[in-house]
Amino acid sequence: MEENENSKSWEIICTWCNNDTRNDSIKLSNNCEDLVESEGGGRKVSIIFNNQTNSRIEAFWIDFEGKLKSYGSINAGDTLNMSTSEKHPWLFKNVDTKKCLGTYNPQFSHDKKQLNIIE
């Protein structure tokens, strides 16, 4: 990470990308009902969760019993690099309102790409 002296903000640089894939967006499903539990056997997927809302959001993995397991919050405008697997769904909520913003089911074709989360 590099610090920008003028604004004192941090810039996250993708050091593991051969090509700049950060601009490839994956759509978030608006289906917050009928959550599917995680299954074993999926291939590994590295994904960047990009919070493009004006609010802090929380990322939840839906475990093997269909329960939500928090993987922490993402501030507005920030990203979270996540190693996950196919067949391991995720759900995103607004921290303040608890409103579900959508779900995401990783695909191997999404490896090293960015999921843009919007309201």
VEXLUMBA-431044 format. One record per residue (C-alpha): residue number from 1; x, y, z. Coordinates in Angstrom, 1 decimal. Each point is the difference from the previous one (the first is absolute). Example, Ala and Ser with C-alpha at 12.3 -4.5 7.8 and 13.67 -1.06 7.14 Angstrom:
BEGIN
{resi:1, x:12.3, y:-4.5, z:7.8} .
{resi:2, x:1.4, y:3.4, z:-0.7} .
***
This chain:
BEGIN
{resi:1, x:0.0, y:0.0, z:0.0} .
{resi:2, x:1.1, y:3.5, z:-0.7} .
{resi:3, x:-0.9, y:3.1, z:2.0} .
{resi:4, x:-1.0, y:3.0, z:-2.0} .
{resi:5, x:1.6, y:3.0, z:1.8} .
{resi:6, x:-2.6, y:2.5, z:-1.2} .
{resi:7, x:-3.2, y:-1.7, z:1.3} .
{resi:8, x:1.5, y:-2.5, z:2.5} .
{resi:9, x:-2.1, y:-2.7, z:-1.6} .
{resi:10, x:1.2, y:-3.5, z:-0.9} .
{resi:11, x:0.1, y:-1.5, z:-3.5} .
{resi:12, x:-0.2, y:-3.7, z:-0.3} .
{resi:13, x:2.0, y:-1.4, z:-2.9} .
{resi:14, x:-0.7, y:-3.4, z:-1.5} .
{resi:15, x:3.4, y:-1.7, z:0.2} .
{resi:16, x:-1.2, y:-3.5, z:-1.0} .
{resi:17, x:-1.7, y:1.0, z:-3.3} .
{resi:18, x:1.9, y:-0.7, z:-3.2} .
{resi:19, x:-2.6, y:2.1, z:-1.9} .
{resi:20, x:-2.1, y:2.8, z:1.4} .
{resi:21, x:-3.2, y:-1.9, z:0.8} .
{resi:22, x:-1.2, y:2.3, z:2.7} .
{resi:23, x:-2.3, y:1.7, z:-2.5} .
{resi:24, x:-1.9, y:-3.2, z:-0.7} .
{resi:25, x:-3.2, y:0.2, z:2.0} .
{resi:26, x:-2.2, y:-2.9, z:1.1} .
{resi:27, x:-3.7, y:0.7, z:0.7} .
{resi:28, x:-1.4, y:-0.5, z:3.5} .
{resi:29, x:-3.3, y:-1.8, z:0.1} .
{resi:30, x:-2.8, y:1.8, z:1.7} .
{resi:31, x:-1.5, y:-3.2, z:1.3} .
{resi:32, x:0.3, y:0.1, z:3.8} .
{resi:33, x:-2.6, y:-2.7, z:0.5} .
{resi:34, x:0.4, y:-3.8, z:-0.3} .
{resi:35, x:3.7, y:0.0, z:1.0} .
{resi:36, x:2.0, y:-3.0, z:-1.2} .
{resi:37, x:2.4, y:-1.6, z:2.4} .
{resi:38, x:3.7, y:-0.6, z:-0.9} .
{resi:39, x:1.0, y:-3.3, z:-1.6} .
{resi:40, x:3.4, y:-1.6, z:-0.1} .
{resi:41, x:2.0, y:-0.9, z:-3.1} .
{resi:42, x:0.2, y:3.4, z:-1.7} .
{resi:43, x:3.2, y:1.5, z:-1.6} .
{resi:44, x:1.8, y:2.8, z:1.8} .
{resi:45, x:-0.9, y:3.6, z:-1.1} .
{resi:46, x:1.8, y:3.2, z:1.0} .
{resi:47, x:-2.4, y:3.0, z:-0.2} .
{resi:48, x:0.0, y:3.6, z:0.9} .
{resi:49, x:-3.1, y:1.3, z:1.8} .
{resi:50, x:-0.3, y:3.7, z:-0.9} .
{resi:51, x:-2.4, y:2.1, z:2.1} .
{resi:52, x:-1.3, y:2.7, z:-2.4} .
{resi:53, x:-2.8, y:1.1, z:2.4} .
{resi:54, x:0.1, y:3.0, z:2.3} .
{resi:55, x:-0.3, y:-2.2, z:3.0} .
{resi:56, x:2.0, y:-2.6, z:1.9} .
{resi:57, x:-1.1, y:-3.5, z:-1.0} .
{resi:58, x:0.6, y:-3.4, z:1.6} .
{resi:59, x:1.0, y:-3.1, z:-2.0} .
{resi:60, x:-1.5, y:-3.4, z:1.1} .
{resi:61, x:1.0, y:-3.4, z:-1.2} .
{resi:62, x:-3.0, y:-2.4, z:0.0} .
{resi:63, x:1.4, y:-3.1, z:1.8} .
{resi:64, x:-0.7, y:-3.7, z:-0.5} .
{resi:65, x:-3.1, y:0.2, z:2.2} .
{resi:66, x:-1.4, y:3.1, z:-1.7} .
{resi:67, x:1.1, y:2.3, z:2.9} .
{resi:68, x:1.6, y:3.4, z:-0.6} .
{resi:69, x:3.7, y:0.4, z:1.1} .
{resi:70, x:1.3, y:3.5, z:0.0} .
{resi:71, x:3.3, y:0.7, z:-1.7} .
{resi:72, x:0.0, y:3.6, z:1.1} .
{resi:73, x:-1.1, y:3.3, z:-1.3} .
{resi:74, x:1.2, y:2.0, z:-3.0} .
{resi:75, x:-0.1, y:3.8, z:0.2} .
{resi:76, x:-1.5, y:2.1, z:-2.8} .
{resi:77, x:2.4, y:0.1, z:-2.9} .
{resi:78, x:2.2, y:-2.8, z:1.4} .
{resi:79, x:0.7, y:-3.5, z:-1.2} .
{resi:80, x:0.6, y:-3.3, z:1.6} .
{resi:81, x:2.0, y:-2.8, z:-1.6} .
{resi:82, x:-1.5, y:-3.4, z:0.6} .
{resi:83, x:1.0, y:-3.5, z:-0.7} .
{resi:84, x:-3.1, y:-2.1, z:-0.3} .
{resi:85, x:-1.3, y:-3.0, z:-2.0} .
{resi:86, x:-2.6, y:-0.8, z:-2.6} .
{resi:87, x:-3.2, y:-1.1, z:1.8} .
{resi:88, x:0.7, y:2.3, z:2.9} .
{resi:89, x:-2.6, y:2.8, z:-0.2} .
{resi:90, x:0.3, y:3.4, z:1.6} .
{resi:91, x:-2.5, y:2.6, z:1.2} .
{resi:92, x:0.6, y:3.7, z:0.6} .
{resi:93, x:-1.9, y:2.3, z:2.4} .
{resi:94, x:0.1, y:3.7, z:0.7} .
{resi:95, x:1.5, y:0.2, z:3.6} .
{resi:96, x:-2.3, y:2.8, z:1.1} .
{resi:97, x:-3.4, y:-1.0, z:-1.4} .
{resi:98, x:0.6, y:-3.8, z:-0.1} .
{resi:99, x:-1.5, y:0.1, z:-3.5} .
{resi:100, x:1.2, y:-2.8, z:-2.2} .
{resi:101, x:1.7, y:1.3, z:-3.1} .
{resi:102, x:0.2, y:-3.3, z:-1.8} .
{resi:103, x:1.7, y:-3.3, z:-0.3} .
{resi:104, x:2.9, y:-1.4, z:-2.0} .
{resi:105, x:0.9, y:-3.5, z:-1.0} .
{resi:106, x:3.6, y:-0.3, z:-1.1} .
{resi:107, x:0.9, y:-1.5, z:-3.4} .
{resi:108, x:3.4, y:-1.1, z:-1.1} .
{resi:109, x:-0.2, y:2.3, z:-3.0} .
{resi:110, x:-0.1, y:2.9, z:2.6} .
{resi:111, x:3.5, y:-0.8, z:1.4} .
{resi:112, x:2.0, y:3.1, z:0.5} .
{resi:113, x:-2.9, y:2.3, z:-0.9} .
{resi:114, x:-1.9, y:2.6, z:1.9} .
{resi:115, x:-3.6, y:-0.1, z:1.4} .
{resi:116, x:-1.4, y:3.5, z:0.1} .
{resi:117, x:-2.5, y:0.4, z:2.8} .
{resi:118, x:-2.5, y:2.8, z:-0.5} .
{resi:119, x:-3.3, y:1.0, z:1.6} .
***
